[in-house]
């Protein structure tokens, strides 16, 4: 049974969104550490997680998830679909 184009787009979008949900906290930690080089604001990755969750709660680790999804979902979605239907 061959998948339709809409099924492939949906599957690729769900896969992309799922990977972003998993990757978002590590992206946030990376960006926070890179943006504070030379400043002793955080004591490493665990320090970032501790401060973010203390200030904003657990969902604070997902700050920036929507822009991240908007930036990457289409980049991951289209190559998958083009390779399926070529």
C-alpha positions as CSV (number, residue, x, y, z in Angstrom):
1,X,0.0,0.0,0.0
2,X,1.6,3.3,-1.1
3,X,1.2,6.3,1.0
4,X,-0.4,9.4,-0.4
5,X,1.4,12.7,-0.5
6,X,-0.7,14.1,2.3
7,X,0.1,11.0,4.5
8,X,3.8,11.5,3.8
9,X,3.6,15.3,4.6
10,X,1.8,14.5,7.8
11,X,4.3,11.8,8.8
12,X,7.3,14.0,8.1
13,X,5.7,16.9,10.0
14,X,5.0,14.8,13.1
15,X,8.5,13.3,13.0
16,X,10.1,16.8,12.7
17,X,8.0,18.2,15.5
18,X,8.8,15.2,17.7
19,X,12.5,15.7,17.2
20,X,12.2,19.4,18.0
21,X,10.4,18.6,21.3
22,X,13.2,16.3,22.3
23,X,16.0,18.7,21.1
24,X,14.6,22.0,22.4
25,X,15.9,21.8,26.0
26,X,19.4,21.0,24.8
27,X,19.3,23.9,22.3
28,X,18.2,26.2,25.1
29,X,21.1,25.1,27.3
30,X,23.6,25.5,24.4
31,X,22.4,29.0,23.5
32,X,22.4,30.2,27.1
33,X,26.0,28.9,27.6
34,X,27.2,30.4,24.3
35,X,25.6,33.8,25.0
36,X,27.2,34.1,28.4
37,X,30.8,33.2,27.5
38,X,33.2,34.9,29.8
39,X,30.5,35.6,32.4
40,X,30.1,33.4,35.4
41,X,26.3,33.3,35.2
42,X,25.9,29.5,34.9
43,X,28.0,26.7,36.3
44,X,27.7,24.5,33.2
45,X,24.7,22.8,31.6
46,X,23.2,21.5,34.8
47,X,23.5,25.1,36.2
48,X,21.5,26.4,33.2
49,X,18.8,23.7,33.7
50,X,18.6,24.5,37.5
51,X,18.3,28.2,37.0
52,X,15.8,28.0,34.1
53,X,13.5,25.6,36.0
54,X,13.8,27.6,39.2
55,X,12.8,30.8,37.4
56,X,10.3,29.6,34.8
57,X,9.4,26.0,35.8
58,X,9.9,22.9,33.7
59,X,8.2,24.5,30.7
60,X,10.8,27.2,30.7
61,X,13.1,24.6,29.1
62,X,10.8,24.7,26.1
63,X,11.0,28.5,25.6
64,X,11.6,29.1,21.9
65,X,10.0,25.8,20.8
66,X,7.6,27.4,18.3
67,X,10.2,29.6,16.5
68,X,12.5,26.5,16.4
69,X,9.7,24.4,14.8
70,X,8.8,27.1,12.3
71,X,12.5,27.4,11.3
72,X,13.2,23.6,11.0
73,X,10.0,21.7,10.2
74,X,9.9,22.7,6.6
75,X,13.6,22.1,6.2
76,X,13.2,18.5,7.4
77,X,9.8,17.9,5.8
78,X,10.5,18.8,2.1
79,X,13.6,16.7,1.5
80,X,11.8,13.7,2.9
81,X,8.8,14.2,0.7
82,X,10.7,15.0,-2.5
83,X,12.7,11.8,-2.1
84,X,9.5,9.8,-1.6
85,X,7.9,11.0,-4.8
86,X,10.8,11.3,-7.3
